[in-house]
Amino acid sequence: VPSMFSRLWRIPSAGGNSSVVIDRIAALSMLAQLRSGDPSVLTDRNRALDLLAVKYVIFREPLMLPGAPTLLAGSDRWSLRERVLTSRLTDRSEDDTSAEEAAYVVYENRRALPRAWLAREVIPLTDGGVIDAIFGSRLRDGLVFDPAQTALVEEGELPPLEYPDGQRDVRVESVHDGAIRIRVTSEHGGFLVPSEAHYPGWQARIEDGPVLAVHRADMALQGAHVPAGDHVVVFEFRSTTRRLGAGASLLGVT
């Protein structure tokens, strides 16, 4: 879905056409490889689209990636949801039939993570180790990498952390431009990971409580330690550049 339409229709999208894509997000979603015809992001061992909470992938059927039909049809991870005919000139207000329509297929990713989750373990790794774990589902010691349970951070960013097992509940209350509210309930705390790009300017705090340190997790996402209990965690984008630009604009108006 072109980014201009996904934004207008309020459809969260990890792809689309855009002139600005954060390098790490592009690498995580392997957008460049998809465009060049490499379908490896669709394999069972690759957890990249799961981390980006990508629930559906859409292909124009005649132009499908070589090897993609076999990967999608031969995996428990992917489920064919729908075949549709559409074009840029039809189906704007209702489903019209036209000779210009092309066939598209919609597959569901059954393994997609939610918009935010609470990991019970934090493991520091080199950049290479993080990439190997995400794209190969294996940690350096051979254990399976499950991003719902384990968050990977850069070496030196945090020490290894492990939280006791216990009840955990994470619910995203709202998502707006530059602001995400998440209610977290846990017996022993955990490492909260929203599926949102890590970028300078993002801050986190417990509502009516302390500020939380935001760390880069799982190659390109955000993460923060949340203590035990029932909390509303607010992630906000507060860019110094944006504030300076807004101030300059106001000065220009006056």
BELMOJO-V273765 format. One record per backbone hydrogen bond with DSSP energy under -0.5 kcal/mol. CO is the residue of the C=O (numbers start at 1). NH is the residue of the N-H. E is the energy in kcal/mol with one decimal. If there is no record, write none. Layout:
co=CO nh=NH e=E
co=CO nh=NH e=E
This chain:
co=2 nh=5 e=-1.3
co=2 nh=6 e=-2.3
co=3 nh=7 e=-2.1
co=4 nh=8 e=-1.4
co=5 nh=9 e=-3.2
co=6 nh=11 e=-3.1
co=7 nh=10 e=-0.6
co=10 nh=12 e=-0.6
co=16 nh=18 e=-0.5
co=17 nh=3 e=-0.5
co=19 nh=21 e=-0.5
co=22 nh=26 e=-2.6
co=23 nh=27 e=-2.6
co=24 nh=28 e=-2.4
co=25 nh=29 e=-2.7
co=26 nh=30 e=-0.9
co=26 nh=31 e=-1.6
co=30 nh=34 e=-2.4
co=31 nh=35 e=-2.3
co=32 nh=36 e=-1.5
co=33 nh=37 e=-0.5
co=33 nh=38 e=-3.3
co=34 nh=37 e=-1.0
co=37 nh=39 e=-0.7
co=39 nh=42 e=-2.4
co=40 nh=43 e=-1.5
co=43 nh=46 e=-1.0
co=45 nh=47 e=-0.5
co=47 nh=51 e=-2.2
co=48 nh=52 e=-1.5
co=49 nh=54 e=-2.6
co=50 nh=53 e=-1.6
co=50 nh=113 e=-1.6
co=53 nh=55 e=-0.8
co=55 nh=109 e=-3.6
co=57 nh=107 e=-2.6
co=59 nh=61 e=-0.7
co=59 nh=105 e=-2.5
co=60 nh=63 e=-1.2
co=61 nh=64 e=-1.4
co=65 nh=68 e=-1.9
co=65 nh=69 e=-0.6
co=67 nh=71 e=-1.9
co=68 nh=72 e=-2.8
co=69 nh=73 e=-2.5
co=70 nh=74 e=-2.0
co=72 nh=75 e=-0.8
co=77 nh=110 e=-2.8
co=79 nh=108 e=-3.2
co=82 nh=106 e=-2.7
co=84 nh=104 e=-3.0
co=86 nh=102 e=-2.7
co=87 nh=90 e=-0.7
co=94 nh=96 e=-1.0
co=98 nh=101 e=-1.4
co=102 nh=86 e=-2.0
co=103 nh=61 e=-2.2
co=104 nh=84 e=-2.5
co=105 nh=59 e=-2.2
co=105 nh=107 e=-0.5
co=106 nh=81 e=-3.0
co=106 nh=82 e=-1.4
co=107 nh=57 e=-2.2
co=108 nh=79 e=-1.9
co=108 nh=110 e=-0.9
co=109 nh=112 e=-1.5
co=115 nh=195 e=-2.9
co=117 nh=119 e=-0.6
co=117 nh=193 e=-3.0
co=119 nh=191 e=-2.6
co=120 nh=163 e=-3.1
co=121 nh=151 e=-2.7
co=122 nh=161 e=-2.1
co=123 nh=153 e=-2.0
co=125 nh=155 e=-1.6
co=126 nh=130 e=-2.3
co=127 nh=131 e=-2.4
co=128 nh=132 e=-2.4
co=129 nh=133 e=-2.1
co=130 nh=134 e=-2.4
co=131 nh=135 e=-2.6
co=132 nh=136 e=-1.6
co=132 nh=138 e=-0.6
co=133 nh=137 e=-1.8
co=134 nh=47 e=-3.2
co=137 nh=145 e=-2.2
co=139 nh=142 e=-2.1
co=143 nh=139 e=-3.0
co=144 nh=146 e=-0.7
co=145 nh=147 e=-0.6
co=146 nh=149 e=-1.8
co=146 nh=150 e=-2.4
co=149 nh=120 e=-1.5
co=149 nh=121 e=-1.1
co=151 nh=123 e=-2.6
co=152 nh=218 e=-3.2
co=153 nh=125 e=-2.8
co=154 nh=157 e=-2.3
co=154 nh=158 e=-0.7
co=161 nh=122 e=-2.9
co=167 nh=187 e=-1.8
co=169 nh=185 e=-2.8
co=171 nh=173 e=-0.7
co=171 nh=183 e=-3.2
co=174 nh=181 e=-2.3
co=176 nh=179 e=-2.1
co=178 nh=237 e=-2.4
co=179 nh=176 e=-3.1
co=180 nh=182 e=-0.5
co=180 nh=235 e=-2.7
co=181 nh=173 e=-2.3
co=181 nh=174 e=-1.4
co=182 nh=184 e=-0.6
co=182 nh=233 e=-3.6
co=183 nh=171 e=-2.5
co=184 nh=231 e=-2.8
co=185 nh=169 e=-2.7
co=186 nh=229 e=-3.0
co=190 nh=192 e=-0.7
co=190 nh=226 e=-2.8
co=191 nh=119 e=-2.8
co=192 nh=194 e=-0.5
co=192 nh=224 e=-1.9
co=193 nh=117 e=-1.7
co=194 nh=196 e=-2.7
co=194 nh=222 e=-0.9
co=196 nh=222 e=-0.9
co=199 nh=202 e=-1.8
co=201 nh=238 e=-3.4
co=203 nh=236 e=-3.0
co=204 nh=212 e=-3.0
co=205 nh=207 e=-0.5
co=205 nh=234 e=-3.0
co=206 nh=209 e=-2.5
co=210 nh=206 e=-2.6
co=212 nh=204 e=-0.8
co=213 nh=215 e=-0.5
co=215 nh=217 e=-0.5
co=215 nh=223 e=-1.4
co=216 nh=154 e=-0.6
co=217 nh=220 e=-0.6
co=217 nh=221 e=-2.5
co=218 nh=220 e=-1.5
co=220 nh=198 e=-2.8
co=221 nh=217 e=-2.6
co=223 nh=215 e=-3.1
co=224 nh=192 e=-2.8
co=226 nh=190 e=-2.0
co=229 nh=186 e=-1.8
co=229 nh=231 e=-0.6
co=231 nh=184 e=-3.2
co=231 nh=233 e=-0.6
co=232 nh=207 e=-3.2
co=233 nh=182 e=-2.7
co=233 nh=235 e=-0.5
co=234 nh=205 e=-1.7
co=234 nh=236 e=-0.5
co=235 nh=180 e=-2.6
co=236 nh=203 e=-3.2
co=236 nh=238 e=-0.7
co=239 nh=243 e=-2.2
co=240 nh=244 e=-2.6
co=241 nh=245 e=-2.4
co=242 nh=246 e=-2.4
co=243 nh=247 e=-2.4
co=244 nh=248 e=-2.5
co=245 nh=249 e=-2.0
co=246 nh=250 e=-2.1
co=247 nh=251 e=-2.3
co=248 nh=252 e=-2.0
co=249 nh=253 e=-1.9
co=250 nh=254 e=-2.3
